[in-house]
Amino acid sequence: MTTTYDLPALADEHLAAAHRDAHGRSAEVLVREDPLRQSVIALTEGSALEEHNTPQSATLLVLRGRVRLTAVSGDADLTQNELHAIPQERHGLVALTDAVVLLTAVMA
């Protein structure tokens, strides 16, 4: 059975949860079909995901707001409806406004 997701509704739900969270974050894995993972991540303005390793391959789609993807090779400011390949290096994510992203990753 295939599950269908209402991304705008999930964005609303997770952004509300992020506002209730002490760290300003909320996340949920939507798809877990090896090797594919897709997760929705909400961050309140100014909150961040600290620098971490990159999976084998990954992209970030901004569903709402603006974020900064930080990396050694250079930062990328992204806004709603922009899709960006995550570089193959340690990286982080900072919410420039309240933001929700869809992370798609291929795990090794």
Summary of the structure (lengths in Angstrom):
residues: 108
radius of gyration: 13.1
end to end distance: 25.1
largest distance: 41.0
contacts: 315
relative contact order: 0.27
helix: 13%
strand: 52%
